[in-house]
């Protein structure tokens, strides 16, 4: 069922010295079957707004139209408001605190029983509601105390009690507040299932932007009783300065997008999912040129080759003509611009340079008076039995 708010304002304690305007000139539309999020800091007017959606509060001015019913219309009667409350379920923050019955079955059945439904229909609704929130509906579970359940399960039992009234719209105030990560995911899965399988319109009140980005397809941001931002999450959360002005912190992906733009990555509008953002950044990233205008090569099989100052290195690195030969068989080495070769035994030979054994973690060679010793293992033994050199590069007699 759709929700339409037209230039609605609400004041508390009208006509008294304590009169306070909580909402000012709010206009918004939530289509049938949508999942909308009302976001804002404490005191921004979120809860006041949503309590107009089932007639708990009536606007001081403006109109609120729920499923075609103008709650302040001249022809609207009290019985119409009562019927509206059956179609719009409202779940307050920490709803598990409202559990009261000794058994799960009695707690979930309380609402339908107030409608004076037959016992068989009440039982059917109880089982359906529990299944809708992914809880068992067998007799043993129904006979359990709701207070013996985990925090996430108690919240789902409270949600089942609202669902047993078969509302067309479900308004939830901070549905994941106080829950651990696993319980939050369970609640999210229940809400997504209700929307897709039952066609329930969802309105979620939250100050958690990650939760909103995960669930909603419409976001309305309030600040000081005014509607500041409205639209799909991907659009709203990219307006990071305006979100911050509402006292809210954008979700991490939106912050990453803003950071990329601030560092010169030319990104246009993009979906705020990890895959979409990674693809956009990769596509927009500039190709970095190699030093001195020479290309930097990426060789196959996971080995990299670099070129600097005109000297080429194949599966190794060349710096100012001095090459660091690899230990793989058959690798091609460039030494002072001349070719060398590492054979299958790891022995490095070149037309410029003395022969020496090239071990996997140590290589030593002499090139035009240069001697290099690389020790990846950082051993402190001054004798190198593989290379025939000590740590200073001098020959070791053995």
QUISUL-V225341 format. One record per residue. N is the residue number from 0. RES is the residue in one small letter. PHI is phi in whole degrees, 0 to 359 (NA if undefined). PSI is psi in whole degrees, -180 to 180 (NA if undefined). BURIAL is b if it has 9 or more other C-alpha atoms within 8 Angstrom, else e. Layout:
# QUISUL-V225341
n=N res=RES phi=PHI psi=PSI burial=BURIAL
n=N res=RES phi=PHI psi=PSI burial=BURIAL
This chain:
# QUISUL-V225341
n=0 res=x phi=NA psi=144 burial=b
n=1 res=x phi=274 psi=156 burial=b
n=2 res=x phi=231 psi=126 burial=b
n=3 res=x phi=234 psi=126 burial=b
n=4 res=x phi=242 psi=125 burial=b
n=5 res=x phi=239 psi=109 burial=b
n=6 res=x phi=45 psi=49 burial=b
n=7 res=x phi=270 psi=135 burial=b
n=8 res=x phi=232 psi=153 burial=b
n=9 res=x phi=218 psi=133 burial=b
n=10 res=x phi=236 psi=142 burial=b
n=11 res=x phi=266 psi=150 burial=b
n=12 res=x phi=56 psi=47 burial=b
n=13 res=x phi=299 psi=135 burial=e
n=14 res=x phi=82 psi=8 burial=e
n=15 res=x phi=241 psi=166 burial=e
n=16 res=x phi=297 psi=-19 burial=e
n=17 res=x phi=267 psi=14 burial=e
n=18 res=x phi=301 psi=134 burial=b
n=19 res=x phi=218 psi=130 burial=e
n=20 res=x phi=275 psi=118 burial=b
n=21 res=x phi=266 psi=-32 burial=b
n=22 res=x phi=227 psi=143 burial=b
n=23 res=x phi=225 psi=114 burial=b
n=24 res=x phi=53 psi=55 burial=b
n=25 res=x phi=269 psi=131 burial=b
n=26 res=x phi=226 psi=127 burial=b
n=27 res=x phi=199 psi=162 burial=e
n=28 res=x phi=225 psi=131 burial=e
n=29 res=x phi=244 psi=110 burial=b
n=30 res=x phi=292 psi=160 burial=e
n=31 res=x phi=299 psi=132 burial=e
n=32 res=x phi=84 psi=0 burial=b
n=33 res=x phi=278 psi=166 burial=b
n=34 res=x phi=242 psi=108 burial=b
n=35 res=x phi=249 psi=145 burial=b
n=36 res=x phi=244 psi=133 burial=b
n=37 res=x phi=255 psi=114 burial=b
n=38 res=x phi=240 psi=155 burial=b
n=39 res=x phi=160 psi=164 burial=b
n=40 res=x phi=283 psi=171 burial=b
n=41 res=x phi=302 psi=131 burial=e
n=42 res=x phi=90 psi=4 burial=e
n=43 res=x phi=280 psi=-15 burial=b
n=44 res=x phi=109 psi=10 burial=b
n=45 res=x phi=300 psi=-55 burial=b
n=46 res=x phi=294 psi=-38 burial=e
n=47 res=x phi=301 psi=-43 burial=b
n=48 res=x phi=298 psi=-49 burial=b
n=49 res=x phi=291 psi=-25 burial=b
n=50 res=x phi=287 psi=-10 burial=b
n=51 res=x phi=280 psi=-15 burial=b
n=52 res=x phi=284 psi=-15 burial=b
n=53 res=x phi=231 psi=18 burial=b
n=54 res=x phi=81 psi=8 burial=b
n=55 res=x phi=296 psi=-36 burial=e
n=56 res=x phi=238 psi=148 burial=e
n=57 res=x phi=246 psi=143 burial=b
n=58 res=x phi=293 psi=147 burial=b
n=59 res=x phi=287 psi=-36 burial=e
n=60 res=x phi=210 psi=163 burial=e
n=61 res=x phi=86 psi=-171 burial=b
n=62 res=x phi=228 psi=149 burial=b
n=63 res=x phi=231 psi=119 burial=b
n=64 res=x phi=242 psi=115 burial=b
n=65 res=x phi=247 psi=116 burial=b
n=66 res=x phi=52 psi=40 burial=e
n=67 res=x phi=86 psi=-7 burial=e
n=68 res=x phi=263 psi=118 burial=e
n=69 res=x phi=279 psi=110 burial=b
n=70 res=x phi=294 psi=-20 burial=b
n=71 res=x phi=250 psi=11 burial=b
n=72 res=x phi=295 psi=154 burial=e
n=73 res=x phi=298 psi=-31 burial=e
n=74 res=x phi=269 psi=-1 burial=e
n=75 res=x phi=281 psi=126 burial=b
n=76 res=x phi=252 psi=164 burial=e
n=77 res=x phi=304 psi=-37 burial=e
n=78 res=x phi=294 psi=-29 burial=e
n=79 res=x phi=293 psi=-38 burial=e
n=80 res=x phi=293 psi=-40 burial=b
n=81 res=x phi=297 psi=-42 burial=e
n=82 res=x phi=296 psi=-37 burial=e
n=83 res=x phi=298 psi=-41 burial=b
n=84 res=x phi=294 psi=-23 burial=b
n=85 res=x phi=284 psi=-26 burial=b
n=86 res=x phi=270 psi=-18 burial=b
n=87 res=x phi=240 psi=107 burial=b
n=88 res=x phi=272 psi=134 burial=b
n=89 res=x phi=242 psi=120 burial=b
n=90 res=x phi=248 psi=111 burial=b
n=91 res=x phi=286 psi=167 burial=e
n=92 res=x phi=298 psi=141 burial=b
n=93 res=x phi=53 psi=57 burial=b
n=94 res=x phi=294 psi=-19 burial=b
n=95 res=x phi=296 psi=-19 burial=b
n=96 res=x phi=291 psi=-15 burial=e
n=97 res=x phi=270 psi=-4 burial=e
n=98 res=x phi=294 psi=139 burial=b
n=99 res=x phi=217 psi=-24 burial=e
n=100 res=x phi=282 psi=157 burial=b
n=101 res=x phi=289 psi=-23 burial=b
n=102 res=x phi=231 psi=159 burial=b
n=103 res=x phi=297 psi=-42 burial=b
n=104 res=x phi=301 psi=-44 burial=b
n=105 res=x phi=291 psi=-36 burial=b
n=106 res=x phi=292 psi=-47 burial=b
n=107 res=x phi=291 psi=-30 burial=b
n=108 res=x phi=280 psi=-12 burial=b
n=109 res=x phi=301 psi=-47 burial=b
n=110 res=x phi=299 psi=-54 burial=b
n=111 res=x phi=302 psi=-33 burial=b
n=112 res=x phi=294 psi=-30 burial=b
n=113 res=x phi=290 psi=-18 burial=e
n=114 res=x phi=275 psi=0 burial=e
n=115 res=x phi=60 psi=40 burial=e
n=116 res=x phi=281 psi=159 burial=b
n=117 res=x phi=293 psi=152 burial=e
n=118 res=x phi=302 psi=-40 burial=e
n=119 res=x phi=295 psi=-39 burial=e
n=120 res=x phi=289 psi=-38 burial=e
n=121 res=x phi=299 psi=-46 burial=b
n=122 res=x phi=298 psi=-39 burial=b
n=123 res=x phi=296 psi=-42 burial=e
n=124 res=x phi=293 psi=-38 burial=b
n=125 res=x phi=298 psi=-47 burial=b
n=126 res=x phi=294 psi=-41 burial=b
n=127 res=x phi=297 psi=-44 burial=b
n=128 res=x phi=295 psi=-41 burial=b
n=129 res=x phi=294 psi=-41 burial=b
n=130 res=x phi=296 psi=-34 burial=b
n=131 res=x phi=294 psi=-27 burial=b
n=132 res=x phi=256 psi=20 burial=b
n=133 res=x phi=61 psi=43 burial=e
n=134 res=x phi=241 psi=153 burial=b
n=135 res=x phi=296 psi=156 burial=e
n=136 res=x phi=232 psi=18 burial=b
n=137 res=x phi=284 psi=166 burial=e
n=138 res=x phi=298 psi=-36 burial=e
n=139 res=x phi=296 psi=-41 burial=e
n=140 res=x phi=290 psi=-40 burial=b
n=141 res=x phi=298 psi=-28 burial=b
n=142 res=x phi=276 psi=-7 burial=b
n=143 res=x phi=284 psi=158 burial=b
n=144 res=x phi=280 psi=135 burial=b
n=145 res=x phi=295 psi=-21 burial=b
n=146 res=x phi=280 psi=-6 burial=e
n=147 res=x phi=267 psi=1 burial=e
n=148 res=x phi=268 psi=168 burial=e
n=149 res=x phi=289 psi=169 burial=e
n=150 res=x phi=300 psi=-44 burial=b
n=151 res=x phi=294 psi=-37 burial=b
n=152 res=x phi=291 psi=-39 burial=b
n=153 res=x phi=297 psi=-39 burial=b
n=154 res=x phi=293 psi=-36 burial=b
n=155 res=x phi=289 psi=-32 burial=b
n=156 res=x phi=295 psi=-42 burial=b
n=157 res=x phi=298 psi=-40 burial=b
n=158 res=x phi=296 psi=-39 burial=b
n=159 res=x phi=298 psi=-36 burial=b
n=160 res=x phi=297 psi=-35 burial=b
n=161 res=x phi=286 psi=-42 burial=b
n=162 res=x phi=295 psi=-28 burial=b
n=163 res=x phi=297 psi=-17 burial=b
n=164 res=x phi=278 psi=-4 burial=b
n=165 res=x phi=54 psi=57 burial=e
n=166 res=x phi=286 psi=154 burial=b
n=167 res=x phi=271 psi=-23 burial=b
n=168 res=x phi=230 psi=139 burial=b
n=169 res=x phi=237 psi=121 burial=b
n=170 res=x phi=252 psi=123 burial=b
n=171 res=x phi=237 psi=127 burial=b
n=172 res=x phi=262 psi=109 burial=b
n=173 res=x phi=51 psi=65 burial=b
n=174 res=x phi=295 psi=-24 burial=b
n=175 res=x phi=252 psi=8 burial=e
n=176 res=x phi=300 psi=131 burial=e
n=177 res=x phi=80 psi=1 burial=e
n=178 res=x phi=263 psi=152 burial=b
n=179 res=x phi=283 psi=176 burial=e
n=180 res=x phi=301 psi=-42 burial=e
n=181 res=x phi=295 psi=-43 burial=e
n=182 res=x phi=293 psi=-36 burial=b
n=183 res=x phi=298 psi=-45 burial=b
n=184 res=x phi=298 psi=-35 burial=e
n=185 res=x phi=295 psi=-43 burial=b
n=186 res=x phi=296 psi=-43 burial=b
n=187 res=x phi=300 psi=-43 burial=b
n=188 res=x phi=296 psi=-39 burial=e
n=189 res=x phi=297 psi=-44 burial=b
n=190 res=x phi=294 psi=-42 burial=b
n=191 res=x phi=297 psi=-39 burial=b
n=192 res=x phi=293 psi=-41 burial=b
n=193 res=x phi=300 psi=-38 burial=b
n=194 res=x phi=289 psi=-46 burial=b
n=195 res=x phi=283 psi=-38 burial=e
n=196 res=x phi=268 psi=-30 burial=e
n=197 res=x phi=251 psi=-10 burial=e
n=198 res=x phi=70 psi=24 burial=b
n=199 res=x phi=285 psi=134 burial=b
n=200 res=x phi=281 psi=130 burial=b
n=201 res=x phi=248 psi=135 burial=b
n=202 res=x phi=235 psi=118 burial=b
n=203 res=x phi=246 psi=123 burial=b
n=204 res=x phi=267 psi=127 burial=b
n=205 res=x phi=201 psi=156 burial=b
n=206 res=x phi=244 psi=6 burial=b
n=207 res=x phi=267 psi=105 burial=e
n=208 res=x phi=290 psi=-29 burial=b
n=209 res=x phi=293 psi=-40 burial=b
n=210 res=x phi=299 psi=-45 burial=e
n=211 res=x phi=296 psi=-46 burial=b
n=212 res=x phi=298 psi=-30 burial=b
n=213 res=x phi=285 psi=-34 burial=e
n=214 res=x phi=252 psi=-42 burial=b
n=215 res=x phi=273 psi=155 burial=b
n=216 res=x phi=243 psi=2 burial=b
n=217 res=x phi=218 psi=139 burial=b
n=218 res=x phi=232 psi=134 burial=b
n=219 res=x phi=236 psi=117 burial=b
n=220 res=x phi=258 psi=125 burial=b
n=221 res=x phi=252 psi=149 burial=b
n=222 res=x phi=208 psi=126 burial=b
n=223 res=x phi=53 psi=39 burial=b
n=224 res=x phi=78 psi=9 burial=b
n=225 res=x phi=241 psi=149 burial=b
n=226 res=x phi=275 psi=115 burial=b
n=227 res=x phi=261 psi=-36 burial=b
n=228 res=x phi=220 psi=147 burial=b
n=229 res=x phi=206 psi=141 burial=b
n=230 res=x phi=149 psi=-175 burial=b
n=231 res=x phi=296 psi=151 burial=b
n=232 res=x phi=304 psi=-41 burial=b
n=233 res=x phi=301 psi=-33 burial=b
n=234 res=x phi=277 psi=-45 burial=b
n=235 res=x phi=295 psi=-46 burial=b
n=236 res=x phi=286 psi=-14 burial=b
n=237 res=x phi=279 psi=-9 burial=b
n=238 res=x phi=267 psi=67 burial=e
n=239 res=x phi=296 psi=-36 burial=b
n=240 res=x phi=294 psi=-40 burial=e
n=241 res=x phi=289 psi=-36 burial=e
n=242 res=x phi=297 psi=-44 burial=b
n=243 res=x phi=296 psi=-35 burial=b
n=244 res=x phi=295 psi=-22 burial=e
n=245 res=x phi=276 psi=1 burial=b
n=246 res=x phi=83 psi=16 burial=b
n=247 res=x phi=250 psi=155 burial=b
n=248 res=x phi=255 psi=121 burial=e
n=249 res=x phi=300 psi=157 burial=b
n=250 res=x phi=295 psi=159 burial=b
n=251 res=x phi=306 psi=-40 burial=e
n=252 res=x phi=295 psi=-37 burial=b
n=253 res=x phi=293 psi=-38 burial=b
n=254 res=x phi=295 psi=-39 burial=b
n=255 res=x phi=297 psi=-42 burial=e
n=256 res=x phi=298 psi=-45 burial=b
n=257 res=x phi=297 psi=-42 burial=b
n=258 res=x phi=297 psi=-41 burial=e
n=259 res=x phi=298 psi=-43 burial=b
n=260 res=x phi=295 psi=-39 burial=b
n=261 res=x phi=296 psi=-25 burial=e
n=262 res=x phi=264 psi=17 burial=e
n=263 res=x phi=89 psi=9 burial=e
n=264 res=x phi=278 psi=117 burial=b
n=265 res=x phi=282 psi=84 burial=e
n=266 res=x phi=256 psi=132 burial=b
n=267 res=x phi=271 psi=-167 burial=e
n=268 res=x phi=301 psi=136 burial=e
n=269 res=x phi=213 psi=154 burial=b
n=270 res=x phi=295 psi=140 burial=e
n=271 res=x phi=272 psi=63 burial=b
n=272 res=x phi=239 psi=156 burial=e
n=273 res=x phi=301 psi=-44 burial=e
n=274 res=x phi=294 psi=-45 burial=e
n=275 res=x phi=295 psi=-41 burial=b
n=276 res=x phi=291 psi=-41 burial=b
n=277 res=x phi=298 psi=-42 burial=e
n=278 res=x phi=296 psi=-41 burial=e
n=279 res=x phi=294 psi=-42 burial=b
n=280 res=x phi=293 psi=-42 burial=b
n=281 res=x phi=297 psi=-43 burial=e
n=282 res=x phi=292 psi=-31 burial=e
n=283 res=x phi=270 psi=-14 burial=b
n=284 res=x phi=294 psi=133 burial=e
n=285 res=x phi=289 psi=152 burial=e
n=286 res=x phi=279 psi=121 burial=e
n=287 res=x phi=278 psi=127 burial=e
n=288 res=x phi=287 psi=156 burial=e
n=289 res=x phi=280 psi=164 burial=b
n=290 res=x phi=296 psi=148 burial=e
n=291 res=x phi=57 psi=24 burial=e
n=292 res=x phi=78 psi=5 burial=e
n=293 res=x phi=266 psi=143 burial=b
n=294 res=x phi=291 psi=145 burial=e
n=295 res=x phi=258 psi=124 burial=b
n=296 res=x phi=262 psi=140 burial=e
n=297 res=x phi=253 psi=115 burial=e
n=298 res=x phi=271 psi=164 burial=b
n=299 res=x phi=286 psi=175 burial=e
n=300 res=x phi=62 psi=24 burial=e
n=301 res=x phi=82 psi=2 burial=e
n=302 res=x phi=262 psi=139 burial=b
n=303 res=x phi=254 psi=147 burial=b
n=304 res=x phi=235 psi=141 burial=b
n=305 res=x phi=237 psi=150 burial=b
n=306 res=x phi=234 psi=128 burial=b
n=307 res=x phi=217 psi=135 burial=b
n=308 res=x phi=57 psi=33 burial=b
n=309 res=x phi=85 psi=-2 burial=e
n=310 res=x phi=259 psi=129 burial=b
n=311 res=x phi=268 psi=146 burial=b
n=312 res=x phi=229 psi=131 burial=b
n=313 res=x phi=250 psi=114 burial=b
n=314 res=x phi=59 psi=30 burial=b
n=315 res=x phi=201 psi=-164 burial=b
n=316 res=x phi=233 psi=142 burial=b
n=317 res=x phi=240 psi=128 burial=b
n=318 res=x phi=230 psi=116 burial=b
n=319 res=x phi=53 psi=33 burial=e
n=320 res=x phi=87 psi=-3 burial=b
n=321 res=x phi=257 psi=122 burial=b
n=322 res=x phi=260 psi=147 burial=b
n=323 res=x phi=255 psi=98 burial=e
n=324 res=x phi=293 psi=148 burial=b
n=325 res=x phi=272 psi=170 burial=b
n=326 res=x phi=259 psi=10 burial=b
n=327 res=x phi=274 psi=144 burial=e
n=328 res=x phi=300 psi=140 burial=b
n=329 res=x phi=76 psi=13 burial=e
n=330 res=x phi=283 psi=146 burial=b
n=331 res=x phi=264 psi=132 burial=b
n=332 res=x phi=237 psi=143 burial=b
n=333 res=x phi=247 psi=121 burial=b
n=334 res=x phi=237 psi=112 burial=b
n=335 res=x phi=53 psi=37 burial=b
n=336 res=x phi=81 psi=-2 burial=e
n=337 res=x phi=249 psi=158 burial=b
n=338 res=x phi=274 psi=141 burial=b
n=339 res=x phi=227 psi=176 burial=b
n=340 res=x phi=211 psi=137 burial=b
n=341 res=x phi=258 psi=117 burial=b
n=342 res=x phi=275 psi=-177 burial=b
n=343 res=x phi=295 psi=-23 burial=e
n=344 res=x phi=275 psi=-3 burial=e
n=345 res=x phi=87 psi=7 burial=b
n=346 res=x phi=276 psi=123 burial=b
n=347 res=x phi=265 psi=127 burial=b
n=348 res=x phi=228 psi=142 burial=b
n=349 res=x phi=209 psi=163 burial=b
n=350 res=x phi=290 psi=-22 burial=e
n=351 res=x phi=235 psi=107 burial=b
n=352 res=x phi=137 psi=147 burial=b
n=353 res=x phi=273 psi=151 burial=b
n=354 res=x phi=285 psi=146 burial=b
n=355 res=x phi=200 psi=157 burial=b
n=356 res=x phi=285 psi=128 burial=b
n=357 res=x phi=258 psi=104 burial=b
n=358 res=x phi=277 psi=171 burial=b
n=359 res=x phi=296 psi=-42 burial=e
n=360 res=x phi=256 psi=-8 burial=e
n=361 res=x phi=225 psi=132 burial=b
n=362 res=x phi=228 psi=140 burial=b
n=363 res=x phi=223 psi=138 burial=b
n=364 res=x phi=203 psi=162 burial=b
n=365 res=x phi=241 psi=125 burial=b
n=366 res=x phi=228 psi=110 burial=b
n=367 res=x phi=49 psi=47 burial=e
n=368 res=x phi=87 psi=-8 burial=e
n=369 res=x phi=274 psi=137 burial=e
n=370 res=x phi=233 psi=132 burial=b
n=371 res=x phi=231 psi=136 burial=b
n=372 res=x phi=233 psi=119 burial=b
n=373 res=x phi=246 psi=121 burial=e
n=374 res=x phi=238 psi=98 burial=b
n=375 res=x phi=292 psi=-23 burial=e
n=376 res=x phi=270 psi=-7 burial=e
n=377 res=x phi=57 psi=40 burial=e
n=378 res=x phi=289 psi=150 burial=e
n=379 res=x phi=258 psi=-3 burial=e
n=380 res=x phi=293 psi=127 burial=e
n=381 res=x phi=278 psi=0 burial=e
n=382 res=x phi=253 psi=131 burial=b
n=383 res=x phi=244 psi=97 burial=b
n=384 res=x phi=288 psi=-20 burial=e
n=385 res=x phi=280 psi=-45 burial=e
n=386 res=x phi=272 psi=-17 burial=b
n=387 res=x phi=80 psi=14 burial=b
n=388 res=x phi=235 psi=155 burial=b
n=389 res=x phi=270 psi=-176 burial=b
n=390 res=x phi=294 psi=-21 burial=b
n=391 res=x phi=275 psi=-1 burial=e
n=392 res=x phi=89 psi=3 burial=b
n=393 res=x phi=275 psi=153 burial=e
n=394 res=x phi=296 psi=141 burial=e
n=395 res=x phi=250 psi=131 burial=b
n=396 res=x phi=284 psi=-22 burial=e
n=397 res=x phi=87 psi=NA burial=e
